[in-house]
Amino acid sequence: MGTGAPPTERARRAAAKVVEEAAADPRPIAGYAGLLATYGAGSVALVALLRRRARGFRGLRPLDLLLYGLATEHLSRLVTKDAVTSVLRFPFTRFEGTAGAGEVNEKVVAHGVGHAVGEMLTCPFCVAQWIATGLVAGSIAAPALTSAVVSVSAVARLSDYLQFLWSYAEDKAG
């Protein structure tokens, strides 16, 4: 009914095949696995630490979702694209050029796990998951502080959108 090998030997062979295929893949698979493990372990730790406090947590209301979404979008672009925060990305990236509105384009230059970290730190969509998790956990652990951070970030992002709208209107009028 099987290959004749015991289940542990089949599992060892299957694992060895996955490791061999991952080693041949040009992407930093081990780095991605490390980031996923870190996010997962951190999320589990947050749940364990905040379990008692979260009992009264009702979830985010629609307006909260909008504000947290704006804050997450603002903070994720701040971390991944802002010229001033390039110091955070510098160990993993190199400057390629400006991207307008205080943002930069950077190329990931690190290898292995560092490459995976560099990819994450230059991807606003990737970092947004981590930031959103932190903001929601913060709304349970330190609601007043988190509300202040969300408020400042959401207002800053709305201001950015109004700046872009103003520039667009000027261009159309000129």
BELGIBEL-V525189 format. One record per pair of residues at least 24 apart in sequence whose ideal C-beta (glycine too) atoms are under 10 Angstrom apart, sorted by the first residue. I is the first residue (numbers start at 1). J is the second residue. If there is no record, write none. Layout:
i: [I,I]
j: [J,J]
This chain:
i: [27,27,27,28,28,28,28,28,28,28,28,28,28,28,29,30,30,30,31,31,31,31,31,31,31,31,31,31,31,32,32,32,32,32,33,33,34,34,34,34,35,35,35,35,35,35,35,36,38,38,39,39,39,39,42,42,42,42,43,43,43,43,45,46,46,46,46,46,46,46,47,47,49,49,49,50,50,50,50,50,50,51,52,53,53,53,53,53,54,54,54,54,54,55,56,57,57,57,57,59,59,60,60,60,64,64,64,64,66,67,67,67,67,67,67,67,67,67,68,68,68,68,68,68,68,68,68,69,69,69,69,69,69,70,70,70,70,70,70,70,70,70,70,71,71,71,71,71,71,71,71,71,71,71,71,71,72,72,72,72,72,72,72,72,72,72,72,72,72,72,72,73,73,73,73,73,73,73,73,73,74,74,74,74,74,74,74,74,74,74,74,74,75,75,75,75,75,75,75,75,75,75,75,75,75,75,75,76,76,76,76,76,76,76,76,76,76,76,77,77,77,77,77,77,77,77,78,78,78,78,78,78,78,78,79,79,79,79,79,79,79,79,79,80,80,80,80,80,80,80,80,80,80,80,81,81,81,81,81,81,85,86,88,89,89,89,89,89,90,90,91,91,91,92,92,92,92,92,92,92,93,93,93,93,93,94,101,101,101,101,102]
j: [115,116,119,108,110,111,112,113,114,115,116,117,118,119,116,112,113,116,110,111,112,113,114,115,116,117,118,119,120,113,115,116,119,120,113,116,112,113,116,117,113,116,117,119,120,126,130,116,117,130,120,129,130,133,130,133,134,137,129,130,133,137,137,133,134,136,137,138,140,141,137,140,137,140,141,136,137,138,139,140,141,140,140,137,140,141,142,143,136,137,139,140,141,140,140,136,139,140,143,136,139,135,136,139,136,139,147,150,154,135,147,150,151,153,154,155,157,158,131,132,135,136,139,146,150,153,154,128,132,135,150,154,157,150,151,153,154,155,156,157,158,160,161,131,132,135,146,149,150,151,152,153,154,155,156,157,124,127,128,129,130,131,132,133,134,135,136,150,153,154,157,124,125,128,131,132,153,154,157,160,124,131,150,152,153,154,155,156,157,158,159,160,124,127,128,130,131,132,134,135,149,150,152,153,154,156,157,123,124,125,126,127,128,129,130,131,132,153,101,102,103,124,127,128,157,160,102,103,124,127,131,153,156,157,120,121,122,123,124,127,128,130,131,104,106,120,121,122,123,124,125,126,127,128,105,106,122,123,124,127,121,121,121,117,118,120,121,122,118,121,117,118,121,116,117,118,119,120,121,122,117,118,119,121,122,118,160,163,164,167,160]
